Amino acid sequence: MSTTDLSHIRNFSIIAHIDHGKSTLADRMIQMCGGLADREMKEQVLDNMDIERERGITIKAQTVRLNYKADNGETYQLNLMDTPGHVDFAYEVSRSLAACEGSLLIVDATQGVEAQTLANVYLALDNDHDIITVLNKIDLPASEPARIKAQIEDVIGLDASDAVEISAKTGQGIDQVLEALVERLPAPTGDAAAPLKALLVDSWYDSYLGVMILVRVHDGHLKKGMKIRMMASGSVHQVEQVGVFMPKAKRVDSLGPGEVGYITASIKTVADTDVGDTITEDKHQATEPLAGFKPSVPVVFCSLFPSDANDFEDLRESLAKLRLNDASFEYEPENSMALGLGYRCGFLGLLHLEIVQERLEREFDLDLITTAPSVAYKIKLNDATEMELHNPADMPDPTQIAEISEPWIRATIMVPDEYLGSVLQLCTERRGVQIELTYAGNRPMVIYRLPLNEVVFDFYDRLKSISRGYASFDYELDGFQEGDLVKVSILVNAEPVDALGFVCHRSQSETRGRGVCERLKDLIPRQLFKIPIQAAIGGKFVARETISGMRKDVTAKCYGGDITRKKKLLEKQKKGKKKMRQFGKVEIPQSAFIAALRMGDD
């Protein structure tokens, strides 16, 4: 059985802020190690989704095995994991880090340390990683390697004296990075003779092979034809194919300790594979599972409905397949009076929501209606029972509620000096509480506590626009806190419309309620009678708009004659309208729902 010697294996991930050049460095490494011929090379080889390429971001952590012949004449097996840089995909990053022993930290030599750089470094240090610092983009005239090195030492506390200076675009210094990997990163540990123990790092759906699983072997060997057991779910499968990505899929006989590769085992159901599970051999089982990963906590919730009610089954299947590929979002069925059957989904952030929605539309050809994003609240009732509120429509009667708590986040914002004032003002407007203001090198770094429901709408966009794109933002959840929160109901013709109700802070309720009423006034078509649109908190109305009724001139047929005849006709019309208002139903068109639900804070 040809398995690489443990001392010749290096497992590492690449971590950095968005746009600091992770995927480009991965490209150069693949090229240098002969993973792909020059004609097969393209920009961002590992970003294989169209969305990733268009937006220039990595969403999925991809792995590739490279064979590198070092200067000492030995050939090493390098298992590289390219990770996303955006805060919403931190879960992907943490999974990749759990499967590696070391990390390459890339810092852009023109930009310096950003908020997400910090967050990802701390994740790596939590996993006891050895870190090699790499300064990228040194070919640019604006690069300042010496200043950035000092900043890394200052802000992160890592020794940057032996940082490797490279340009991933031109390929300068890539050989030094590969050498540093071999010399400075530890080899994995594992016992080849022990029972099989492998970590399930990721899974995705392949239309030909069914469910494919990415594994990192810790102990024992994983071979074709072996019966394996998932320790958490307890399901047993027979391995059909074992292989590695180089970056193309290549079949191998077996995977030994320290190696990363994929397996297929004709798994049809998505529920059998749980990311973070331990795989062992059915006959010789391992005694205890591997640590796995911390479960991800969704923070932003919204509902997805198919535009055509007949597509509901397709939506259900698509969500199950996507859930397999992205273990960090959750969904549960939901029924809405206005929009029919759909799903309530939980995401890690707004970008994550956007990406999932876009993937459903592109990969599975669905046409979806997305409701406005909201967060989960904790409600304590008078009888001391607690409940979680995901959907404003499920809010209990206000008289039964003792207190409502909302999730808060701890946000780290790094911003150039000239935009600091506007950023502080924005955070204060959003009910933020400043914790500290320090300087990371020569850039201000502010830490704020903010309520999450103020952030989910358009905080990030506003932050980017007032800082001209220079501010970097990173956040983590910081528990729940009681707040003065109210549910704002929207009534059309005195009938409450469930789908449009929302929860917000009392200070914002009037402005937000008025915003929805104004928007609906333009969206709902006129009827023959007056339609009042109201926003109410409990029994108190806080905003009102009226759509005036269409008028028919009933006196047109009167030629001459007495005024009393005209009055009589107008009175009769008035009574008719009153009756109509009583019994008339207002059909709100689908388009009006979509436009009102997509309401931001603008």
CORSULTA-V723861 format. One line per field, one symbol per residue. ss: DSSP state (~ for helix, > for strand, _ for the rest). phi: phi as a letter, one per 40 degrees, with the letter a starting at -180 (. if undefined). psi: psi as a letter, one per 20 degrees, with the letter a starting at -180 (. if undefined). A space follows every 50 residues. Layout:
BEGIN
ss=???
phi=???
psi=???
END
This chain:
BEGIN
ss=_____~~~>>>>>>>______~~~~~~~~~~~_____~~~_________~ ~~~~~______>>>>>>>>_____>>>>>>>>____~~~~~~~~~~~~__ _>>>>>>>______~~~~~~~~~~~~___>>>>>>>________~~~~~~ ~~~~~________>>_>____>_~~~~~~~~~~~____________>>>> >>>>>>___>>>>>>>>>>__>>___>>>>_____>>>__>>>>>___>> >__>>____>>>>>_____~~~_____>>>>__________________> >>>>>>__~~~~~~~~~~~~~~~~~____>>>>>>>___>>>>>>>>__~ ~~~~~~~~~~~~~____>>>___>__>>>>>____>>>>__~~~___~~~ >>>>>>>>>>>>>>>_~~~~~~~~~~~~~___>>>>>>>>__>>>>>>>> >~~~~___~~~~~~~~_____>>>>>>>>>>>__>>>>>>>>__>>_~~~ _>>>>~~~~~~~~~~~~~~~~~~_______>>>>>>>__>>>>>>>>___ ____________~~~~~~~~~~~~~~~~~~~~~______~~~~~~~~___ __
phi=.cbccdcbbbbabbbacdgchccccddccccccgcbcdcccacfdccccc cccccgbcbbcbbabbbbccccgcbbcbbbbcbcbcdcbccdcccccccb babbcbbcccbgcbdcdddccccccccfccbbcbcbgccccccbdccccc ccccccgccbcbcccbbcccgcgccccccddccbccccbibcccccabcc caaabbccbgcbbcbbcbbgbbbcgccbbccccgcbbbcbababcbcccb cbcabbdgcbabbbafccccccbbcgcbbbcccbcccbcccgbcccbcbb babbbccbdccccccccccccccccbccbbaacabbdcbgcabcbbbcic ccddcccccccccbfbbbbbcccabcbbbbcccgcbabbbbdcccccdcc ccabbbcbbbbbbbacdcbcdcccccccdcgcbcbabbbcgbbcbbbbcb cccccccbccccccccbfgccbbaabcbgbacacbbcbcbbbfgbcbdcc cabacdccccccccdcccccdcccccbcbcbcbbbbbgcbcbaabbcccc bbccccccbggcccccddcccccdcccccdccbcbbcccdcccccccccc cc
psi=onqqphijpppqrpqrrqjikghgggghggghjkhqqhhiqrqmginiqh ggggikqpgppqqqpqpporhjiqpqopopopqqiqhikhggghghhhjr irqoopppihhaprghggghghgghhjlqppppporkiiqhjqmggghgh gghgghjqojhkqpprohgijpjhhhggghgggiqqqrqqohirqpoqpo hrqrppihibpqppqopgqaqorqiqpqpphghjqprpphpprrpliqpp qrgrpapiqpaqqqklphqhiipopirpprqhgnqqgqrrhbqpqqoqhp qrqpqqhphijggggggghghhhhhnijqqqqqqpqghibqaqpqpriah hgggggghhghghjlqoqpprqqrrpqppprhkjqqqpohphhjprphhi pgqpqqqqqoppppqqgijgghghgghghkkqopgqorpodjpqoppqpq phiihhekggggghhijkjiqqpqqqqlaqpqrnqqpoqpppljppogii qrprqhhiggggghggggghhihpqqairpoppqpqocjppiqqqpoqqq qpnijhioobaqhhggggghgggggghggghgiqqoopqghhgghhhjpb j.
END
